[in-house]
Amino acid sequence: MVYLGLFLIAFIAATLLPAQSEAALAGAIVQGYAPWLLVAVATVGNVLGSTVNWWLGRELTRFGDRRWFPVKPAQLARAQAWYARYGQWSLLLSWVPVIGDPLTLAAGAMREPLRRFLLLVTLAKLARYLVVAAVALRWV
């Protein structure tokens, strides 16, 4: 049940909704669950959540005018400008709070190929969770 919960928190944290997957990961490691499995579960959940953002970005023209759409035009414009300036390599910052989620949305809007998106985002998210796991393991 801990693994499913971590997966869901990591998934939600990668969307534009607020959640703290790092704290959940660290807490589960401190409680004695398998760190490598926790890192894998959190990474997969977070990358899948980012992929939802990428898909939303690709479909932006269809959903962007809806009231319920979670991204304001100004937020999207900032993310697109950042993405246009730094390109695909900006996805290595997809783990960063506040800017990471809009970047993944902008990547979809800018038609970043899914394979390259998945590679860069997975590397970024995995690196972040490995650092969190290493810090948490020092507490054990």
N, C-alpha and C positions, 0 to 999 in steps of 0.2 A: 504494500500500500504506500510506503514511503517513496518508492521509485515512481509510481504513477502520479503521486502528488507533486513530486519534483518535476516530472515531465510537464504536467499541466501548468505549474507556476512558471517554468522556463518558457513554455509556449506563449503564455499570456504576457510575460515580461518582454518578449520580442515583438509583440504587436504594439500598437499605440496606447494600450491600456497599462496602467501602473501596476508593477509587481516587483518583488525582490527575490530573484532566483539565487543570487549569490549567498544571501543569508540562509535560504533553505538548504542550499548545497553544503555550506559550512556547518550548519546545525546537524545535518544528517551524518556528515563525516565525524563530527565530535561524538555523536551517539554511537559510532562504531560500525556503520554500514560500509560496504565495500567502496572505497574511494574511486577506483577505476570505473566501476559500473555507474556510480553516481555522476561522474564527469561525463561519461558516454550518454547517459539518459538526459542530463541537462543540456548537453550540446545538441543532441538530436531534437529535443523539444524546442530549443531556442532557434535553431536553424529553420525548423519547420514554421515557426512563428514568423521569422523574417521572410520566409518564402511567401507567406500570406501577404505580407506587406508588398513584396515584389509583384505579386499577382494583382493586388489592388492598384499599384502604380501603373501597371500595364492596362488596367481597365479604367483608369482614372477619367478618361473622357466620358465614359458611360455613367460613372457613379459620382463624379466630382461635384455635380450641381445639387445633389441630394442633401437635405438638412441634416440627416443622421451621419453623413460622412465625417469621420473623425479628424480630418486634416483641413485646417484653414488655408485659404489660398496663399496667404503671406508665408505660412510655414512651408508649404510646398515650393513656393518660389525660392525661398532661402536654400532649401535642400537641393533643388535643381541647379541653382547657381553654384553651390559647393560641388555638386557632382560634375557639372560641366567643366569646372575649373580643374578639379583633381582627377576626374575620371574613375575608372574601375578600381584604382588603388585606394580610393577613399573608402571602399568597402572594408578595408582592414581596420577601419574605425567603427565598424558596425556594432561593436561591443560597448562603445562609449555611451553613457547615459545622456539623454536629451537629444543628441545629434544622431545617434546610431539608427534608431527606428525610422526617422524621416529619410535618412540616407538610403535605407533599403527600399523604401517606397519610391524615392526618386530614381533609384536604379531601374525599377520596373517601368517607370514613366519614361525614362531615357532609353528603354529597350535593351538593357544589358542582357546578353545571352544567359540563359538559366545555368548552363554548365559553369561558366566563369563566375557567375554570381554565387553559386553553391560552393565552389572551391574557396573563394576569397572569404566569404562569410563563415564557412566552417572553420577555416584556419583562425580567424579572428575570435570566434566564440570559444573554440577549443582552447586557445591560448589563455583567454580570460579565465575560464573554469579551471585550467591547470594551475594558474597562479592562486586562485581562491582555494583550491584543494591543498596546495602546498602550504599556504598560510594556516589553514584549518588543521592540517596534520601536525603542525608545530604545537597546537593546543592539546593534542591527544597524549 
